[in-house]
Amino acid sequence: MVDIARNLEIVQSKIRTACERSGRSFSDVTLVAVSKTQSPESISALANLGVKYFGENRVQELLEKKPQVKGEITWHMIGHLQTNKVKSIMNEVSLIHSVDSLRLAKEIDKQAKAHEKIMEILVEINIAGEESKHGLEPGELSKFLTEIDSFQNIMVKGLMCLAPYVENPEENRLYFRKMRQMFVDNLGLSANNINMQYLSMGMTNDYEVAIEEGANIVRVGTGIFGARN
């Protein structure tokens, strides 16, 4: 039996220590619990322990589980999002982490307008240039932000990346550092639909290094829930 309360304590302790190492406050970092394949009961139990933010990778799974979960929860969409699924999550999530193309951003803007809301998004960067990963190439970010300047129903709140899966998290420090620099370089943009606040990077195997390099959102699943079902 997985002791999620104990696992959460360990994760929070590691977040606190990583914040201390980088001269930051524990409150600066938001923990998003990755609930992919986890049961509504497990999610509700974690919510009862004070975790507020949960991230789902698949639209259908999110839609099926959300009504069954008890507790004050804010949902994020963190997985690859197809344009034909955008409409169905407009009223279900507060932040979409994985915006990886102009086509997707355009559809989110369109559906947000239809739902009379502003949808907050993060731009996904394929920071290591992996063929298996989605995201813009780092050199494409500036052009992308210029192209969406006229979109009135999305708000770019920051950047997100999926670093390579590595045994030694130190190997990803370089990528996290590059992401931090891209984030800083775009902090001062004066566009109406850009308000850079969040740098979402780091997962179970490397979130401590990510925090040391500037992440203020980390996405942790197996570190809390144990191995996926």
C-alpha positions as CSV (number, residue, x, y, z in Angstrom):
1,M,0.0,0.0,0.0
2,V,1.4,3.4,-1.0
3,D,1.6,5.9,1.8
4,I,0.8,9.1,-0.1
5,A,0.8,11.2,3.0
6,R,4.4,10.2,3.7
7,N,5.4,10.5,0.1
8,L,3.9,14.0,0.0
9,E,5.9,15.0,3.1
10,I,9.1,13.8,1.5
11,V,8.4,15.7,-1.8
12,Q,7.5,18.9,0.1
13,S,10.7,18.5,2.2
14,K,12.8,18.2,-0.9
15,I,11.1,21.2,-2.5
16,R,11.8,23.2,0.7
17,T,15.4,22.2,0.7
18,A,15.9,23.0,-3.0
19,C,14.3,26.4,-2.4
20,E,16.7,27.0,0.5
21,R,19.7,26.1,-1.7
22,S,18.6,28.6,-4.3
23,G,17.7,31.4,-1.9
24,R,14.0,31.2,-2.5
25,S,10.9,30.7,-0.4
26,F,9.0,27.5,-0.2
27,S,5.9,29.4,-1.1
28,D,7.5,30.4,-4.4
29,V,7.0,26.9,-5.9
30,T,3.7,25.4,-6.8
31,L,3.4,21.6,-6.7
32,V,1.2,20.1,-9.4
33,A,0.3,16.5,-8.6
34,V,0.3,14.5,-11.8
35,S,-2.7,12.3,-11.5
36,K,-2.5,10.3,-14.7
37,T,-4.0,6.8,-14.2
38,Q,-4.7,7.5,-10.6
39,S,-8.1,6.8,-9.1
40,P,-10.6,9.5,-8.0
41,E,-10.2,8.1,-4.5
42,S,-6.4,8.6,-4.5
43,I,-6.8,12.1,-5.9
44,S,-9.4,13.0,-3.3
45,A,-7.2,11.6,-0.5
46,L,-4.3,13.8,-1.7
47,A,-6.6,16.9,-1.9
48,N,-7.6,16.2,1.7
49,L,-3.9,16.5,2.6
50,G,-3.9,20.1,1.2
51,V,-2.7,19.6,-2.4
52,K,-4.7,22.1,-4.6
53,Y,-3.3,21.6,-8.1
54,F,-3.6,18.4,-10.2
55,G,-2.4,17.9,-13.7
56,E,-3.9,15.4,-16.2
57,N,-2.3,14.2,-19.4
58,R,-5.3,13.0,-21.3
59,V,-8.6,15.0,-21.9
60,Q,-10.9,12.0,-21.7
61,E,-9.4,10.8,-18.4
62,L,-9.7,14.3,-16.9
63,L,-13.4,14.5,-18.0
64,E,-14.2,11.1,-16.5
65,K,-12.4,11.6,-13.2
66,K,-13.2,15.2,-12.4
67,P,-16.8,14.8,-11.3
68,Q,-15.8,11.9,-9.0
69,V,-13.1,13.8,-7.1
70,K,-14.0,15.4,-3.8
71,G,-12.1,18.5,-2.5
72,E,-11.2,22.0,-3.5
73,I,-9.1,21.3,-6.6
74,T,-7.7,23.3,-9.5
75,W,-7.0,21.3,-12.7
76,H,-4.2,21.8,-15.2
77,M,-3.9,20.2,-18.6
78,I,-0.3,19.1,-18.8
79,G,-0.3,16.6,-21.7
80,H,-0.2,17.0,-25.4
81,L,-3.5,18.6,-26.5
82,Q,-5.2,18.0,-29.8
83,T,-7.1,20.8,-31.4
84,N,-10.3,18.8,-31.6
85,K,-10.2,18.3,-27.8
86,V,-9.8,22.0,-26.9
87,K,-13.5,22.8,-26.7
88,S,-14.3,20.0,-24.2
89,I,-11.8,21.3,-21.5
90,M,-12.6,25.1,-21.7
91,N,-14.5,25.0,-18.5
92,E,-12.6,22.2,-16.8
93,V,-9.0,23.6,-16.4
94,S,-7.4,26.8,-15.3
95,L,-4.1,26.5,-17.1
96,I,-2.9,24.6,-20.2
97,H,0.8,23.8,-19.9
98,S,1.3,22.3,-23.3
99,V,0.7,24.8,-26.1
100,D,3.1,23.8,-28.7
101,S,1.9,25.3,-32.0
102,L,0.2,28.4,-33.5
103,R,-2.6,26.1,-34.7
104,L,-3.3,25.0,-31.2
105,A,-3.1,28.5,-29.7
106,K,-5.5,29.7,-32.4
107,E,-8.1,27.0,-31.5
108,I,-7.7,27.8,-27.8
109,D,-8.3,31.5,-28.5
110,K,-11.3,30.7,-30.6
111,Q,-12.9,28.4,-28.0
112,A,-12.1,30.7,-25.2
113,K,-13.9,33.5,-27.0
114,A,-16.9,31.3,-27.5
115,H,-16.9,30.5,-23.8
116,E,-16.5,34.2,-23.0
117,K,-13.3,33.7,-21.0
118,I,-9.5,34.3,-21.1
119,M,-7.6,31.0,-21.1
120,E,-4.2,31.0,-19.4
121,I,-1.6,29.0,-21.2
122,L,2.1,28.1,-21.0
123,V,4.2,27.7,-24.2
124,E,5.9,24.3,-24.4
125,I,9.5,24.3,-25.5
126,N,11.3,21.2,-26.7
127,I,14.4,22.3,-25.0
128,A,16.5,19.2,-25.7
129,G,15.3,18.9,-29.3
130,E,14.0,15.4,-28.8
131,E,12.0,13.9,-31.7
132,S,9.7,12.1,-29.3
133,K,8.7,15.3,-27.5
134,H,6.3,18.1,-28.5
135,G,7.1,21.8,-28.2
136,L,8.5,24.7,-30.0
137,E,12.2,24.8,-30.8
138,P,13.8,27.5,-28.6
139,G,14.5,29.7,-31.6
140,E,10.9,29.7,-32.5
141,L,9.6,31.3,-29.3
142,S,10.0,35.0,-30.3
143,K,8.2,34.5,-33.6
144,F,5.4,32.6,-31.9
145,L,4.8,35.3,-29.3
146,T,4.7,37.9,-32.1
147,E,2.2,35.8,-34.1
148,I,-0.2,35.4,-31.2
149,D,0.0,39.1,-30.3
150,S,-3.5,39.8,-31.7
151,F,-5.2,36.9,-29.9
152,Q,-7.6,38.4,-27.3
153,N,-8.8,35.3,-25.4
154,I,-5.5,33.7,-24.3
155,M,-3.0,34.9,-21.8
156,V,0.5,33.5,-22.0
157,K,1.6,33.0,-18.3
158,G,4.9,31.4,-18.9
159,L,6.9,28.5,-20.3
160,M,7.0,24.8,-19.8
161,C,9.3,22.0,-20.8
162,L,9.7,18.2,-20.6
163,A,13.3,17.5,-20.0
164,P,14.9,14.2,-21.1
165,Y,14.4,11.2,-18.8
166,V,17.8,10.7,-17.2
167,E,19.2,8.6,-14.4
168,N,21.3,11.5,-13.1
169,P,19.1,14.7,-12.8
170,E,22.3,16.8,-13.0
171,E,22.3,16.0,-16.7
172,N,19.2,18.2,-17.1
173,R,20.6,21.2,-15.3
174,L,21.8,22.7,-18.6
175,Y,18.3,22.4,-20.1
176,F,16.6,24.0,-17.1
177,R,19.2,26.8,-17.1
178,K,18.4,27.5,-20.8
179,M,14.7,27.5,-20.0
180,R,15.2,30.0,-17.2
181,Q,17.2,32.3,-19.5
182,M,14.4,32.1,-22.1
183,F,11.9,33.0,-19.4
184,V,13.9,35.9,-18.1
185,D,14.5,37.2,-21.7
186,N,10.8,37.4,-22.2
187,L,9.7,38.8,-18.8
188,G,9.6,42.4,-20.0
189,L,7.4,41.8,-23.1
190,S,4.7,44.5,-23.2
191,A,2.1,42.5,-25.3
192,N,-1.5,42.7,-24.1
193,N,-1.7,38.9,-23.9
194,I,1.6,38.0,-22.3
195,N,2.2,38.1,-18.5
196,M,5.2,35.8,-17.8
197,Q,4.9,34.4,-14.3
198,Y,5.4,30.7,-14.5
199,L,8.2,28.4,-15.4
200,S,6.9,24.8,-15.3
201,M,9.7,22.3,-15.4
202,G,10.9,19.3,-13.4
203,M,9.2,16.0,-12.6
204,T,9.7,13.2,-10.1
205,N,13.2,12.4,-11.1
206,D,14.6,16.0,-11.5
207,Y,12.3,18.5,-9.8
208,E,15.0,19.5,-7.2
209,V,17.4,20.5,-9.9
210,A,14.7,22.3,-11.8
211,I,13.8,24.4,-8.7
212,E,17.5,25.3,-8.2
213,E,17.5,26.6,-11.7
214,G,14.3,28.7,-11.4
215,A,11.2,26.5,-11.8
216,N,8.2,27.8,-9.9
217,I,5.9,25.0,-11.0
218,V,6.9,21.3,-10.6
219,R,4.9,18.4,-11.8
220,V,5.3,15.3,-9.6
221,G,3.3,12.1,-10.0
222,T,5.1,8.8,-9.1
223,G,7.0,10.6,-6.4
224,I,3.7,11.0,-4.5
225,F,1.4,8.3,-5.8
226,G,3.9,5.6,-6.5
227,A,4.2,3.7,-9.7
228,R,1.4,4.3,-12.2
229,N,-1.5,1.9,-12.4
